[in-house]
Amino acid sequence: MRWQDGKQLGCALETVFNNILATRMQEMPVLNNALSVQAIGFRAVETDWLGIVVTPWFMNLLLVPGQHGTWQGLVPGGKIERHFPYGLFEFTVASEAAIGLYAACSLFSPMFLFDSQAAAVISAQTALQGLLAVPAPHGISRRNILRGSMRSNSPE
């Protein structure tokens, strides 16, 4: 499927996961009833769309293949790895008829740690920012280089 922008994709994801909430997740004990379904921060990253979906039962990083995505031929249950400035993350491929193929990486499940939607959204936004932020270089002292240690220049 082709998505014009992150907002369009986010709306489609919210529709899909609200439908799952109303059908497959009905009466499940893992639901945090203080939370709702919300797609957060979807944007194009390399050849895919990346963002976070918050639901009453999970908070997942989601990748959705873009038009030139390299993993579109994988089957549900398959694994892919993606490197971000924060590090390497493993995603599990899944599929829903209304959105097609996507890959999920669990951040939280279940969601009982969160007492409000606002708290979950702030955590999701912070996680996404941290995932994509380029780490600041750390200082390495001459002494550490000479000792063969590349540890930061912090007190020992």
C-alpha positions in Angstrom: 0.0 0.0 0.0 1.1 3.5 -0.6 0.9 6.2 2.1 1.0 9.8 1.2 2.2 11.0 4.6 2.5 9.9 8.2 -0.8 11.4 9.1 -2.7 9.2 6.6 -0.8 6.1 7.8 -1.4 7.0 11.4 -5.2 7.3 10.8 -5.2 3.9 9.1 -3.3 2.3 11.9 -5.6 3.8 14.5 -8.6 2.4 12.6 -7.0 -1.1 12.4 -6.0 -1.3 16.1 -9.3 0.2 17.3 -11.0 -2.5 15.4 -8.8 -5.1 17.0 -9.6 -3.6 20.4 -13.3 -3.8 19.7 -13.2 -7.4 18.4 -10.2 -9.6 19.2 -9.1 -7.9 22.5 -12.6 -7.6 24.0 -12.6 -8.8 27.6 -8.9 -9.5 27.7 -7.3 -9.1 31.1 -4.2 -7.3 29.7 -6.1 -4.2 28.8 -5.4 -0.9 30.6 -8.8 0.8 30.3 -7.2 4.2 31.0 -5.6 4.1 27.5 -6.8 4.3 24.0 -5.3 3.6 20.5 -3.0 6.3 19.2 -0.4 6.4 16.4 2.5 8.7 17.2 5.1 10.4 15.1 4.9 8.4 11.8 7.5 9.6 9.3 9.5 8.3 6.4 12.8 6.9 7.6 15.0 5.6 4.8 12.7 3.3 2.7 10.1 2.7 5.4 7.6 4.5 7.6 8.4 4.5 11.3 6.4 5.5 14.4 4.9 4.2 17.6 1.4 2.8 18.2 0.0 3.0 21.7 -2.9 0.7 22.6 -4.4 -0.4 25.9 -2.4 -3.6 25.6 1.0 -2.6 24.0 3.3 0.2 22.9 5.2 -0.9 19.8 7.6 0.7 17.4 6.1 0.0 14.0 7.7 -0.1 10.6 5.5 0.0 7.5 7.3 -0.6 4.2 7.5 2.4 1.9 7.1 2.2 -1.9 10.7 0.9 -2.2 10.9 -1.1 1.0 13.3 -4.0 0.9 11.4 -6.4 3.2 7.9 -6.4 1.5 8.3 -10.0 0.5 8.6 -11.4 4.0 5.9 -13.4 5.6 4.2 -12.8 9.0 6.4 -14.1 11.8 9.6 -13.3 10.0 12.2 -11.1 11.6 14.0 -8.0 10.4 16.7 -5.8 12.0 17.0 -2.1 11.6 19.8 0.1 12.8 18.9 3.6 14.2 21.2 6.1 15.8 20.3 4.6 19.2 21.2 1.1 18.1 20.0 -2.1 16.5 16.4 -3.2 16.9 14.7 -6.5 15.9 11.1 -6.3 14.5 8.6 -9.1 13.9 6.7 -9.0 10.7 2.9 -9.0 10.8 0.0 -8.3 8.5 -3.5 -6.8 8.7 -5.8 -6.6 5.7 -6.5 -2.9 5.9 -2.8 -1.8 6.1 -0.9 -4.8 4.7 2.5 -5.8 6.0 4.1 -4.1 9.0 6.8 -5.0 11.5 6.6 -4.4 15.3 9.1 -4.1 18.0 7.6 -4.2 21.5 8.5 -1.3 23.9 5.9 -2.1 26.6 3.4 -4.9 27.1 1.2 -5.0 29.1 0.6 -1.3 29.6 -0.3 -1.2 33.3 2.7 1.0 34.0 0.8 4.0 32.5 -1.9 5.7 34.5 -3.1 8.0 31.6 -3.0 8.4 27.9 -0.9 11.5 28.3 1.8 9.6 30.2 1.9 6.9 27.5 2.0 9.5 24.7 4.9 11.4 26.4 6.8 8.1 26.8 6.2 7.2 23.2 7.4 10.6 21.9 10.5 10.5 24.1 11.3 6.9 23.0 11.0 8.0 19.3 13.1 11.0 19.8 15.8 9.0 21.6 15.7 6.3 18.9 16.4 8.8 16.1 18.7 11.2 18.0 22.3 11.1 16.9 24.4 10.5 20.1 26.7 13.2 21.1 30.4 12.3 20.9 31.9 11.7 24.3 35.3 13.0 25.3 38.2 10.6 25.2 41.3 11.7 27.1 44.9 11.3 25.9 45.6 9.1 28.9 42.8 6.7 28.0 44.1 6.4 24.4 47.6 5.7 25.6 46.3 3.0 28.0 44.3 1.5 25.1 41.1 2.4 26.8 38.4 4.2 24.8 36.2 5.0 27.8 34.9 8.5 28.3 36.8 11.1 30.1 34.8 10.7 33.3 36.2 10.4 36.8 37.1 6.8 37.8 
